[in-house]
Amino acid sequence: MTNLFNYIERPSPIHRLTGATKLVCMLLWSFAAMVTYDTRFLALLSIAGAALFLVGNIRTKDVSFMLGFTIVFLFFNNILIYVFSPMHGTGIYGSCTYLTSWHGRYAPTVEQLFYQLNYILKYSATIPVILLFVCTTNPSEFAASLNRIGISYRISYSVSLALRYIPDVQQQYYEISKASQARGVEMSKKASLLKRLKAASNILIPLILSSMGRIETIANAMELRGFGKHKKRTWYMARKFRISDYASMAVSLLLFITALVLNHINNGRFYNPFLNH
Amino acid sequence: MTDNKDILVEFDHFGFKYNAQQKPTLSDISLSVKRGEKVLIAGPSGCGKSTMVHCINGLIPFSYKGEMTGSLKISGKESRDLDLFTISKTVGTVLQDTDAQFVGMTVAEDIAFALENSCVIREEMKERVLRIAGTVNVQDHLHHAPGELSGGQKQRVSVAGVMVDDVEVLLFDEPLANLDPATGREAIELIDKLQEETGAAVIIVEHRLEDVLWRHVDRVVLMNEGRIISNTDADTLLCSKLLSETGIREPLYVQALKYAGVFLAPEKKPSDPALPGLDEKDKEMVRRWFENSGDDSPSGRKHPLLEVRDLCFSYEKRNRRALDGISAAIYEGSMTAIVGTNGAGKSTFSKVICGFETASSGEMIFEGIDLKSLSMKERAEHIGYVMQDPNHMISQTMIYDEVAFGLRNRGVPEDEVQSRVEDALKICGLYRMRNWPVSALSYGQKKRVTIASILVLRPKMLILDEPTAGQDYRHYTDIMEFLVKLRDQGITIVMITHDMHLMIEYADRAIVFSNGRIIADDDPARIITDAGIIKTASLRETSLYLLAKKCGINDGTAFVKRFIACEKEYRR
């Protein structure tokens, strides 16, 4: 059963950081990669991200599914960008250097390729830290860390509760679907997509109804144990910040500031190597 | 004289009516529970015992709205003047559905939940969690997720989760509903031990009287139709006729004593299964009743409908085999019980037979047909599978459509659909309701709808997963008598169950699973009196066996059979 949160327990310096630290670092890092198109900076983030994978003791095999999915997505995304907007790069960088003697709409330009390289770099700068966060953060700590960065504990707890019950609901869906297939509902690839969707919705109705009843029971169980009594609550799994936590957050903040400074120096989000030509 | 301070829960001419309902659910309730007391609240489904639970733990009036009359005091204070959180500091509730109560990602977090909500600092939490975990014996599982625990362990975590708040009243809502027989007995022993250690008041709401009486209770409160009809000690209650009148099952040994004509009086302490008060004259009566019976051993084995040989199966990602070389036969026209602990392989076995899962090796022959050559859909025309929760199977709004669903999916012409649906509805006693919406039905009736929707495909064999789970004695009897009727019409019945009563009363054969293997395949009366099997399969010996031994009857199996025969006669 694939769970949304694929926590891998393997001791490493990154595992030892608190969940809140990792969440803050991941957010700052992603913001940094998002605000700028500075090639040098994105390349640095990509290399650093790959290095962190080693530090976090996470192997490519562990994240192969997500990684494969991202690569395929990125591939098609790039093709589409090229199909719909082949001159986007020239527009941004203000010059047009053709690579071929043919000068049609779809003729490759250095600027377009450079733009798309930046686009790919943006992904490779962000994806590793997100995967790293997912793989090294204990789900138990997740709610506590959301709460720590200022999100109300009621919302934080419902997120982690959803994670707790996803496997149960998956299991139920599986069993109900088998029983209805025995009654002749075709859910294999033999049936058309529309029919399959209709069959799935037939299963979802009883599942949702029984989940609603369950939610009421769970809510009662939580209230009976004092959930929602105070404005605040403590967390069993919470940990104290250590020097390494502060250091990691400082570095991430620095990266974010660097991105902003670079935008200022570059006079915009793009680093333009074609200016001097 | 008890001090008023010791009265923790006090109902005084209390009544309650839900806003959505016409009539009050509880009327004229007067009951008080003192510190250190252990009270059992029993009654048939719909008698108002769940509403009592909600009143005691404060969900009424704070979550469920309605009209309250009279007075209910918790620790001397009127409950409506308190709030849910204050009440929860006094009353700790262990819900029936331990999966729903388990809100933490791990055992330790779940135990700490109430402390977290009270803003207890982490160091203190760690220490208190560790201490309580030791009391209920889950200290070795602190970092396990709920999915890695057995039903009994989950319940112990739930108990720890409410005890961590140092509550004065422990309230158990049907604690035995989801447990196998041996684990249920351990739960009752644990409750007893916790009360001794903490001195808390314990209130157990449960309709399985015999199982609760395994340990002494101070009082049994019997409810019916929203009122308390008896509030006395267990011995007095067992000697009265009130239990059978309200549809609560008496302990089997008490029933046997009554059949034998033994005069029961409270001085004989009938609530103690060891029966210390039984005298020589009584024992002689039991022996005479036993010897007077004719031997009605069932006819020889009939021809096998389904034969399974060397069946193996393992779930992906798990090393252990869920089914490990299963060989068995199901005989035509029989009623077979499949028993064993959670995870023993009994559900997996039925799923493999129905084609929900694919066996890794082995043979399955149904009337000479190799089941492996049939798809899941084709197998359903030979073997029908009925899930435990009817709400999980029902997808149509109208009863008729629900029953017709399987035929319509198979493209059967509409006039044939009609005659087959009507036949199935008649068999299930639902014909006059054929044009009703499913939502108008009770749980038991919904169960019948799901059975009808399977029967319409005309299978020769039905597999039912826990057909009577969560039902009180009256509904249990209804469902089981209906299955007997189906069996008499030639449909072979296989039941997966935890219920020992069901097994000895209704099954003509029991197959016992343990760790993916079959460890016994025999007459239920013989299985239930075999100490070795009982131990490995987490079953429980029947109190009838103890009674037989007490009366000097060596052949316990024959004694159990005699009892069942007597029961059957009595029901007719």
Interface residues (C-beta under 8 A of the other chain):
Chain A: P139 S140 S160 L161 L163 R164 P167 D168 Q172 E175 I176 K178 A179 S180 Q181 A182 R183 G184 V185 E186 N202 I203 I205 P206 L207 L209 S210 R214 T217 I218 N220 A221 M222 E223 L224 R225 G226 F227 G228 K229 H230 K232 R233 T234 W235 Y236 M237 A238
Chain B: N57 G58 L59 S63 L84 F85 S88 K89 T93 L95 D97 D99 A100 Q101 V103 G104 M105 T106 A108 E109 A112 F113 A114 L115 E116 N117 S118 C119 V120 I121 R122 M125 K126 V129 P146 G147 G161 V162 D165 K351 C354 G355 F356 M376 K377 R379 A380 G384 Y385 M387 D389 N391 H392 M393 I394 S395 F405 G406 L407 N409 R410 S453 I454 L457
